[in-house]
Amino acid sequence: MAQAKTGSRQRKADRGLEGTEDMVGQFISMVVLEHTRRVDERGPMGFLSAGIDCIKSFDPNIPKEEVDRLFRKLKDTRLPKDPIVPDAGDDYGPSLEWIYKLYSYWCNDYSWLDAQKSISEWHHYTTEIESLRVHFIHEKARVRQKEAIPLLLVHGWPGTFYEFQNVMKPLLESKSDKDPVFDLVVPSLPGFCWSQGPPRGWTLQDTARIYDELMKRLGYKEYVAQAGDWGHWVIRELGTGRFSTCKAVHTNMCPGAPPKGHKMNEREQKAMDRAQWWMGEHLNEGHMVGIMMFIGEKYNELADPNLGTATLDNSHFNNDLCTTLSLYFFTPPSIMTSMLCYYNNVRHEVYTEFNAKEENLIKVPLGVSTFPYDAYPVSEAAAKTTGNVVWFKERDHGGHFACMECPDDMVSDIREFFSKHYKA
């Protein structure tokens, strides 16, 4: 789970990097001022007001003047020539070399026009549910439409709807008659991108409720769901049995503790050590120093270092990362409202306890894919303490943002699980 520093999370910001704000201080100020300036100027960004019971098309194109402003401000940002803490490596956040490399790509090599084209290929909509404007993508299966399984895909933080960009097309148009195809609904969480920020006290369980309404509003009497990160708790709620229309869920993050008396094997112990690293020492490291460094760092440290698919040497990864960064800039005040999920929901240190409570157990068929470099890799025994696990796959590679890092594996797992455990 990528950590935002709110409430008890502030411990991580209490040590080190106090002077690092100077590195991207201008960038932080740029973002905050930009959010303040445009929080009431969403009209030019393409918003279409939606009535309580209607769905309207939405134009995700960003005006050229806003794109130009981003890159002017980026190029006006000054970075230091020397590390804040010499010889610290990445103990106090990303290295200066890493920062320069990502900054240079975003400024000089990245094309928002190309990203805009890929984003605009999807059908975007907005609707209003419980007085909240919800942005979402809705795509019908491109083959065998009568057989299509309605699939709700829910992102987390610091992701956006865009983290599913690499899996959507193959899920829509399987080339084999043996593989299932899907209708896809990909919403932006409340407070993310073009979805309205939630009211005080809004929880992920509240989000589950409005997403269930969204699926019904789109005409689906039954559906399935997939998610990781914060999205896990949205689909966990949907899978508790309290929502009769949700029939099965698949997750690539499922925090759970082994049952008492369970003797862990070597692989299970490594998974537990990884989770404890992320929960313990990691919480006291680093500091939020701007969109680029903070969000970029999360994608870097939660990726499989051996795969090479999520490094700054991979142009495809760089493009996905810079698109995510740009989306936060173009959709104020989402960089701030997106972090409300950290304040209003279950704390990291009690994830496993929360998931094991009777009222939070997943009762519908649950499929789990676990990756060794996830924040919370899980054993099958541990996953079973959180719900009705009927399908489990432990990958030998991959990390937290699996749909970006290992899209082929995720497509394969989604197809395999739902083809076996969803019956229309």
Number of C-alpha atoms within 10 A of each C-alpha: 22 22 20 24 17 16 11 12 17 15 15 21 19 14 13 17 20 15 11 21 15 16 23 21 17 17 23 19 12 18 22 16 13 18 21 13 12 16 13 10 13 13 10 11 17 16 20 17 16 20 14 13 9 13 19 16 18 21 15 19 14 17 12 10 8 14 15 11 11 19 16 12 14 18 14 11 16 13 17 12 10 10 14 18 15 8 9 12 13 15 14 18 21 19 20 17 13 17 19 14 13 21 19 14 16 23 16 11 13 17 14 18 13 12 17 15 12 12 18 14 8 16 15 20 21 25 24 21 19 10 13 19 23 27 28 24 19 18 18 17 23 16 16 14 14 8 13 19 24 23 26 24 22 29 26 24 21 26 26 23 21 21 23 19 16 18 19 21 17 17 23 22 19 18 12 8 9 9 14 23 29 28 21 23 21 21 26 22 31 26 25 31 27 29 23 21 21 21 12 8 11 16 20 22 16 14 20 22 17 17 22 20 17 21 20 14 15 12 9 16 13 20 21 25 27 23 23 27 25 23 22 24 27 26 30 29 23 29 29 19 18 13 15 14 18 25 22 27 30 28 23 27 28 30 26 26 21 19 12 6 6 10 10 14 9 9 13 18 14 16 22 21 14 19 20 15 14 19 17 13 10 14 21 18 18 23 24 21 22 22 20 21 21 19 22 22 20 19 22 17 20 21 26 24 15 10 13 14 19 27 21 19 12 11 15 14 18 21 20 19 25 24 23 23 21 19 22 24 22 22 21 26 25 23 23 14 16 25 18 22 22 20 17 15 15 17 13 17 11 11 16 18 15 18 23 20 12 13 13 19 20 26 22 23 20 27 26 27 24 27 26 22 23 28 27 28 29 31 26 19 16 21 27 23 22 25 25 18 20 14 18 19 15 14 14 10 19 27 30 28 31 26 24 25 24 21 20 15 17 18 17 14 20 23 18 15 22 26 15 11 18 16 10 11
